[in-house]
Each structure stands twice: as C-alpha cells, then as structure tokens.
Amino acid sequence: MSKYVKYYQEMIDENRELFNDFMDIHDKYAKDKKSHQDEFNKIGRKVMDVVRDRENRLCSGMSRSYAQFSHRLADKFSDIIKKDFPLIDFIGVKIE
C-alpha cells in the first residue's frame, strides 16, 4: 500500500463520523448547491482542516531537496480524496 493511500485511509478511519457527515452533505450539495451551501461549507471547513493536517504530516519529512517529490505526493493524496469527494474544491465557494 502506498504511503499516501495509507494516510488517506487512516484519516478516514480516525474521523469516520466527520467524513460520513460530509459524504451526506456532499451528495445533497451535488444535487442542489444553493440550498445546501451553508451546511456544505460549515462541515467542509472541518474536513479541510483534517485534510490539511494529514497532508502536512505526509509531506513534512521531506527536505528541500525532495520538494518536487513532496509536491507530487501531495497531488496524489489530493487525487485520492477527490475520487470520493469530487466537489471538495467547492468548499468556501458561494453560489449566488
């Protein structure tokens, strides 16, 4: 198992309730963005805090000489998150 996959699975397992709540609102938001926007953003901020923390842990051991590798690792971690939560980049976006 790749390191980024392991970190992703640990993140989900350790925050199961938060990610279950986010999955529910994520699905509702996908169907009706305007009416679920506030709740999506509220829960999404908490999710993003957890994601950023885990991404920082994943890449923190890399020195400057491995910056390119660290960047690619962060991208892979982001890609695996987007497979389950394709609208995660919409957290904080206001739909008028």
BELBELQUI-V209239 format. One line per field, one symbol per residue. phi: phi as a letter, one per 30 degrees, with the letter a starting at -180 (. if undefined). psi: psi as a letter, one per 40 degrees, with the letter a starting at -180 (. if undefined). burial: # if it has 24 or more other ideal C-beta (glycine too) atoms within 12 Angstrom, else .. Layout:
phi->???
psi->???
burial->???
//
This chain:
phi->.dddddddddddddbedddddddddddddddbdddcdddeddddddddddddddddddcddddedcedddddddddddddddddbdcddcdjdccc
psi->hidddddddddddefddddddddddddddddgddeeddddddddddddddddddddddedehidefdddddddddddddddeddgeedeehehhh.
burial->..##..##..##..#..##..##.##..#......##..##.##..##.##..##..##.............##.###.##...#.##..#.....
//
